[in-house]
Amino acid sequence: MKQNEKQTLRPLLLAGKAITSLLIFALAFASCSKDEDVIEPIGIGTIAPAFTLESLDGADISLSSFNNKVVVVFFLGNNCPSCKAAAPSVESMLVTPFASSTDYMVLGLDQWDGNAASLQAFKTATNVSFPLLLNASGVAADYKTTFDRIVVIDKAGKIAFSGKQSVSSDIAAAKAKVMELINPVNNDPINSADDAPNFTLKSLEGADVSLSNFSNKVVTLFFFGNNCPSCKAVAPSIESMLVTPFASSTDYMVLGLDQWNGNTASVIAFKTTTNVSFPLLLNASGVAADYKTTFDRIVVIDKAGKIAFSGKQSASSDIAAAKAKVMELLAK
């Protein structure tokens, strides 16, 4: 080949090599991402794979130690930034609200297989209280998941929730599942004409609010979860359909009761996000149990203090029927 032909081809050959290198890099990147993006977690209803791992205290902890308990498994990476960012929310949303539950446990499993020092550093940085277990990459493989994921196991040892997204994206849904498992939805809520159980709860302003304060009034109770997506979505409709049309009624009240037992800040965040005007009350899980109901439900109480309507469906599905009942009661 002549010298001038070589010089002409040389830039083309270099360009070709560069393109080839870029393609190889792109394929490698796609390959690395693909495993995490398309990973299909273990199926709901599957028996949760057993495991025994060492804790930071050097004790062996087995899943079987928590038979007949609801177990949340937080798969983490000991130096994973998103895991560190999510860990305080795991503590505040999945540990603190259930501190009094004897049939519940949260475990953190290090899928990055770090040593005890690296996992202790994670615990110190995030200030979490739940047990952290070492060398969990094999367990993550058994659960067909990765780090920065949540799995919820029911009391029968079956998978009830297996997150496909980051913990920050899935934590509200995971909490809703925990609430459902610890306080199962009663398909036969409190009967109409039964006396409405009395209660006294704290308002956001720190005042005690009792049902008895509203004697001889129609009262609508909206049981919600402070970070429940469906509750947030329906709250503006509660305002527009069950508050605004009856603004001139002096014998009517709407109360929102946080069945997720969030702290004041979390319920204020709910109020700010939804822009509702009616009072929101704290720590109402016990009241929900008395009413045989759960979050995202509506109950209407008549002027005699009797149950007039007790929703069996989500608030969005029951809101029209609840409004009709309120109109009927106020017309009497």
C-alpha positions in Angstrom: 0.0 0.0 0.0 1.3 3.4 -0.9 2.3 5.9 1.8 -0.4 8.4 0.9 -3.1 5.7 1.0 -1.9 4.7 4.5 -2.1 8.2 5.7 -5.6 8.5 4.2 -6.8 5.3 6.0 -5.1 6.0 9.3 -7.8 8.5 10.6 -10.5 6.1 9.5 -8.9 3.3 11.4 -8.5 5.4 14.5 -12.1 6.5 14.4 -13.2 2.9 13.9 -11.3 1.9 17.0 -12.8 4.7 19.0 -16.3 3.7 18.0 -15.6 0.1 18.8 -14.4 1.1 22.3 -17.4 3.2 22.9 -19.7 0.3 21.8 -17.9 -2.1 24.1 -18.2 0.4 27.0 -21.9 1.0 26.3 -22.6 -2.8 26.1 -20.8 -3.3 29.3 -22.7 -0.5 31.0 -26.0 -1.9 29.7 -25.0 -5.3 31.0 -24.3 -4.0 34.5 -27.5 -2.0 34.6 -29.6 -4.7 33.1 -29.3 -7.1 35.9 -30.6 -4.6 38.4 -33.2 -3.0 36.2 -35.0 -6.1 35.0 -34.5 -8.2 38.2 -37.8 -9.9 39.0 -38.0 -10.3 42.8 -39.3 -13.3 44.6 -43.0 -13.8 44.1 -45.7 -12.8 46.6 -47.0 -15.8 48.5 -43.7 -17.7 48.2 -42.2 -19.2 51.3 -39.5 -16.8 52.4 -36.1 -18.5 52.1 -34.6 -19.3 55.5 -31.3 -17.7 56.5 -28.9 -17.6 59.4 -26.4 -14.6 59.5 -24.1 -13.1 62.1 -25.0 -9.9 63.8 -22.7 -7.0 64.7 -22.8 -8.5 68.2 -21.4 -11.8 66.9 -24.7 -13.7 67.5 -26.3 -16.0 64.9 -29.7 -14.6 63.9 -32.1 -16.8 61.9 -35.3 -16.0 60.2 -36.8 -18.9 61.9 -36.3 -17.1 65.2 -39.2 -14.8 64.2 -41.9 -17.4 63.5 -45.4 -16.0 63.7 -44.1 -12.5 63.4 -44.2 -10.0 60.6 -40.6 -9.4 59.5 -39.2 -6.5 57.4 -35.9 -7.2 55.6 -34.0 -4.1 54.5 -31.3 -5.2 52.0 -28.5 -2.6 52.2 -25.0 -2.0 51.0 -22.7 -1.0 53.9 -21.4 2.1 52.0 -24.3 2.6 49.6 -25.3 6.3 49.6 -29.0 5.7 48.8 -29.1 3.0 51.6 -27.6 5.5 54.1 -30.1 8.1 53.0 -33.0 5.7 53.3 -32.0 4.1 56.7 -33.4 6.9 58.9 -36.8 6.6 57.1 -36.7 2.9 57.7 -36.2 3.7 61.4 -38.9 6.4 61.5 -41.5 4.7 59.3 -41.0 1.0 59.9 -39.5 0.8 63.4 -40.7 3.6 65.6 -44.5 3.4 64.9 -44.5 -0.3 65.8 -42.3 -0.2 68.9 -45.0 -1.7 71.0 -45.7 -4.6 68.6 -44.5 -7.9 70.0 -45.2 -9.7 66.7 -42.9 -7.6 64.5 -39.2 -7.3 63.6 -37.0 -5.3 61.2 -33.7 -6.6 60.1 -31.0 -4.9 58.0 -29.0 -7.3 55.8 -25.6 -6.2 54.3 -25.8 -7.4 50.7 -22.3 -5.9 50.0 -20.7 -8.4 52.4 -18.6 -5.8 54.2 -16.7 -6.6 57.4 -18.0 -5.8 60.9 -16.2 -2.4 60.9 -17.8 -1.2 57.7 -21.3 -2.3 58.9 -20.7 -0.7 62.3 -19.8 2.5 60.4 -23.2 2.3 58.6 -25.0 1.9 61.9 -23.1 4.8 63.5 -23.7 7.1 60.5 -27.4 6.3 60.2 -28.2 5.9 63.9 -30.6 3.0 63.3 -31.7 0.7 66.1 -32.6 -2.5 64.3 -30.2 -5.4 64.0 -27.7 -5.3 61.1 -26.5 -8.7 59.8 -23.3 -9.5 57.9 -22.5 -11.2 54.6 -26.0 -11.3 53.1 -25.3 -11.4 49.3 -26.3 -15.0 49.2 -29.6 -14.3 50.9 -30.2 -11.4 48.5 -29.7 -13.9 45.7 -32.2 -16.3 47.3 -34.7 -13.5 47.5 -33.9 -12.5 43.9 -33.2 -8.9 45.0 -30.4 -6.5 45.5 -29.3 -3.7 47.9 -31.6 -0.7 48.6 -34.7 -2.9 48.6 -37.4 -3.9 51.1 -39.0 -7.3 51.6 -42.0 -7.9 54.0 -42.7 -11.4 55.3 -46.0 -12.3 56.9 -46.7 -14.3 60.1 -47.0 -17.4 58.1 -43.5 -17.0 56.7 -44.6 -16.0 53.2 -43.5 -13.1 51.1 -46.1 -10.3 51.4 -44.2 -7.5 49.7 -41.0 -7.6 47.6 -39.8 -4.2 46.5 -38.8 -3.6 42.9 -37.7 0.0 43.5 -35.4 1.8 45.8 -36.4 1.9 49.5 -37.2 5.6 49.3 -39.8 4.8 46.6 -41.2 1.7 48.2 -41.2 2.6 51.9 -44.8 4.0 52.0 -46.2 0.8 50.3 -44.1 -1.4 52.6 -45.5 0.4 55.7 -49.0 0.0 54.4 -48.4 -3.7 54.0 -47.0 -3.9 57.5 -50.0 -2.1 58.9 -52.3 -4.5 57.0 -50.5 -7.6 58.4 -50.3 -6.4 62.0 -53.8 -5.0 62.0 -55.7 -7.0 59.4 -58.6 -5.3 57.7 -61.8 -6.4 59.2 -64.2 -7.2 56.3 -67.1 -6.8 58.8 -66.5 -3.3 60.3 -68.5 -1.9 63.2 -72.2 -2.3 62.6 -74.6 0.6 61.8 -76.6 1.6 64.9 -73.8 0.5 67.2 -72.6 3.1 69.7 -69.6 4.9 68.3 -66.6 4.2 70.6 -65.5 7.3 72.3 -61.9 8.5 72.0 -59.6 11.3 73.0 -56.6 12.1 70.8 -54.1 15.0 70.5 -54.5 17.5 67.7 -51.6 19.0 65.8 -51.9 22.0 68.1 -51.4 19.7 71.1 -55.0 20.0 72.3 -57.1 17.0 73.5 -60.0 16.3 71.1 -62.7 13.9 72.2 -65.6 12.5 70.2 -67.8 13.5 73.1 -67.0 17.1 72.3 -69.3 16.8 69.4 -72.5 15.5 71.1 -75.6 16.1 69.0 -73.6 16.6 65.9 -73.0 14.5 62.8 -69.3 13.5 62.7 -67.4 12.1 59.8 -64.2 10.3 60.6 -61.5 9.9 57.9 -59.0 7.3 59.0 -55.8 7.9 57.1 -52.1 7.0 57.1 -49.8 10.0 57.2 -47.7 8.8 54.2 -50.3 6.6 52.6 -50.5 7.4 48.8 -54.2 6.7 48.4 -55.0 8.7 51.5 -53.1 11.7 50.2 -54.9 11.3 46.9 -58.4 11.2 48.3 -57.9 13.9 51.0 -58.7 16.9 48.7 -62.0 15.0 47.8 -62.8 14.7 51.5 -62.4 18.5 51.7 -64.4 19.2 48.5 -67.2 16.7 49.1 -67.5 16.2 52.9 -66.3 19.6 54.2 -67.0 22.5 51.8 -70.7 21.7 51.0 -71.5 21.7 54.7 -69.4 24.7 55.8 -72.5 26.5 57.1 -73.7 23.6 59.2 -73.2 24.1 62.9 -74.1 20.6 63.8 -71.4 18.8 61.7 -67.7 18.0 62.0 -65.1 16.2 60.0 -62.0 14.7 61.8 -59.0 13.1 60.3 -57.4 10.3 62.4 -53.8 9.2 61.7 -54.1 5.4 61.9 -50.3 5.1 61.1 -49.3 6.7 64.4 -46.9 9.2 62.8 -45.2 11.9 64.7 -46.5 15.5 64.6 -44.1 16.4 61.8 -45.3 13.6 59.5 -49.0 14.6 60.0 -48.2 18.2 59.4 -46.5 17.1 56.2 -49.8 15.3 55.2 -51.8 18.4 56.0 -49.4 20.7 54.0 -49.4 18.3 51.0 -53.1 17.8 50.8 -54.1 21.4 52.0 -57.1 20.1 54.0 -58.7 22.3 56.6 -60.3 19.8 59.0 -58.5 18.8 62.2 -56.0 16.0 62.0 -55.5 13.9 65.2 -52.5 11.8 66.2 -51.9 8.2 67.2 -55.3 6.7 66.1 -54.4 3.1 65.5 -56.1 2.0 68.7 -59.3 4.0 67.7 -59.2 2.3 64.3 -59.1 -1.1 66.1 -62.1 -0.1 68.2 -64.0 0.9 65.0 -62.8 -2.4 63.3 -61.4 -0.5 60.4 -58.1 0.6 58.9 -56.6 3.6 57.1 -58.2 5.0 53.9 -61.7 4.5 55.3 -64.7 6.7 56.2 -67.0 6.4 59.2 -70.1 8.6 59.7 -71.7 9.0 63.2 -75.2 10.4 63.7 -76.3 13.0 66.2 -77.3 10.3 68.7 -73.7 9.0 68.7 -74.5 5.9 66.7 -72.6 4.5 63.7 -74.6 5.5 60.6 -72.0 4.5 57.9 -68.9 2.4 58.1 -66.9 2.1 54.9 -65.7 -1.3 53.7 -63.9 0.1 50.7 -61.3 2.8 50.1 -62.4 6.4 50.9 -62.4 7.2 47.2 -64.9 4.4 46.5 -67.1 5.2 49.5 -67.0 9.0 49.5 -70.2 9.5 47.5 -72.2 7.1 49.7 -70.7 8.8 52.8 -71.8 12.2 51.5 -75.3 10.9 50.8 -75.5 9.6 54.4 -74.3 13.0 55.8 -76.9 14.9 53.8 -79.6 12.5 55.0 -78.6 12.9 58.7 -78.3 16.7 58.5 -81.7 16.9 56.9 -83.4 15.3 59.9 
